[in-house]
Amino acid sequence: MFQQLKSPFTSDPKTAEKSPDYSNQEIIPGCRIVHSVPGRIRLRIDRLSQDAAFAKRLNHLLAAETIVLSHRLNPTAASLAITYEAAGLSELDLGFRLINLLNLANSDSNLETS
């Protein structure tokens, strides 16, 4: 299920030290990684441009997440940029946290958003 979050490292010595490229990887339906470097990730989330209540719930969930240092939602562009504390956090752990937040924002229409 999380195969798209894990990309095999190449055995080519010229690129062996580089992080895997997750660009344009869909982590859940309607959500793709646009760009990622340790400590920062940009996502394209289709629903951001279509559902203001979802965007507001996601905004509140991100604000409460301990690893998130800052985030910027752009509903018009369906874009989310997150700066996070990368120390001690694997890419897989980050993926699990993001998927959990997106699922909560998708499912919990009763979250306090005021």
C-alpha positions as CSV (number, residue, x, y, z in Angstrom):
1,M,0.0,0.0,0.0
2,F,2.8,2.4,0.8
3,Q,5.0,1.3,-2.1
4,Q,4.7,4.7,-3.6
5,L,6.2,6.3,-0.5
6,K,9.3,4.1,-0.8
7,S,11.4,4.3,-3.9
8,P,14.4,2.0,-4.3
9,F,17.8,3.8,-4.2
10,T,19.8,3.4,-7.3
11,S,23.1,1.4,-7.2
12,D,24.7,3.9,-9.5
13,P,27.6,5.6,-7.6
14,K,26.9,9.0,-9.1
15,T,23.4,9.1,-7.6
16,A,23.7,6.7,-4.6
17,E,23.8,9.6,-2.1
18,K,20.7,11.4,-3.5
19,S,17.3,11.0,-1.9
20,P,14.7,9.2,-3.9
21,D,12.6,11.4,-6.2
22,Y,8.9,11.3,-5.0
23,S,7.8,14.0,-7.4
24,N,4.3,13.4,-8.9
25,Q,3.8,10.3,-6.7
26,E,0.1,9.9,-5.6
27,I,0.0,9.1,-1.9
28,I,-3.7,8.7,-1.7
29,P,-6.3,9.3,-4.5
30,G,-6.4,13.0,-5.4
31,C,-3.1,13.8,-3.5
32,R,0.3,13.9,-5.2
33,I,3.8,14.9,-4.0
34,V,4.9,17.8,-6.2
35,H,8.3,18.3,-4.5
36,S,10.1,17.0,-1.4
37,V,13.3,17.7,0.3
38,P,14.1,16.8,4.0
39,G,12.1,19.3,6.1
40,R,9.8,20.5,3.4
41,I,7.2,18.9,1.2
42,R,4.7,20.3,-1.4
43,L,1.5,18.5,-2.2
44,R,-1.2,18.9,-4.8
45,I,-4.5,18.0,-3.2
46,D,-7.4,18.2,-5.7
47,R,-10.0,18.6,-3.0
48,L,-8.5,21.9,-1.7
49,S,-9.8,23.8,-4.7
50,Q,-13.3,22.2,-4.4
51,D,-14.1,22.0,-0.7
52,A,-13.5,25.1,1.5
53,A,-14.7,23.2,4.7
54,F,-12.1,20.4,4.0
55,A,-9.4,23.0,3.5
56,K,-10.3,24.6,6.8
57,R,-10.3,21.3,8.7
58,L,-6.9,20.4,7.2
59,N,-5.6,23.8,8.1
60,H,-6.6,23.3,11.8
61,L,-5.2,19.7,11.9
62,L,-1.9,20.9,10.5
63,A,-1.7,23.7,13.0
64,A,-2.1,21.2,15.8
65,E,0.5,18.7,14.4
66,T,3.7,18.8,16.5
67,I,6.1,18.1,13.7
68,V,4.7,20.9,11.5
69,L,6.8,24.0,11.8
70,S,4.7,26.0,9.3
71,H,2.3,25.3,6.4
72,R,0.7,27.2,3.6
73,L,-2.5,26.2,1.9
74,N,-3.4,27.6,-1.5
75,P,-6.9,26.4,-2.3
76,T,-6.9,28.1,-5.7
77,A,-3.8,26.1,-6.8
78,A,-4.9,23.0,-4.8
79,S,-1.5,23.2,-3.2
80,L,-0.1,22.6,0.3
81,A,3.4,23.4,1.4
82,I,4.6,22.0,4.7
83,T,7.8,22.8,6.6
84,Y,8.4,20.1,9.2
85,E,10.9,19.0,11.8
86,A,12.9,16.4,9.9
87,A,15.2,15.3,12.7
88,G,14.4,11.7,13.7
89,L,11.5,11.4,11.2
90,S,11.7,8.9,8.4
91,E,10.0,9.6,5.1
92,L,7.7,6.6,5.8
93,D,6.7,8.1,9.2
94,L,6.0,11.4,7.5
95,G,3.9,9.6,4.9
96,F,1.9,7.9,7.6
97,R,1.3,11.2,9.5
98,L,0.2,13.0,6.3
99,I,-2.1,10.2,5.2
100,N,-3.7,10.2,8.7
101,L,-4.2,14.0,8.7
102,L,-5.7,13.9,5.2
103,N,-8.0,11.0,6.2
104,L,-9.1,13.0,9.3
105,A,-9.8,16.1,7.3
106,N,-11.8,14.0,4.8
107,S,-13.9,12.1,7.3
108,D,-14.4,14.5,10.2
109,S,-16.9,17.1,9.2
110,N,-17.6,17.8,12.9
111,L,-14.1,19.2,13.7
112,E,-14.2,22.6,15.2
113,T,-13.2,25.0,12.5
114,S,-14.0,28.4,14.0
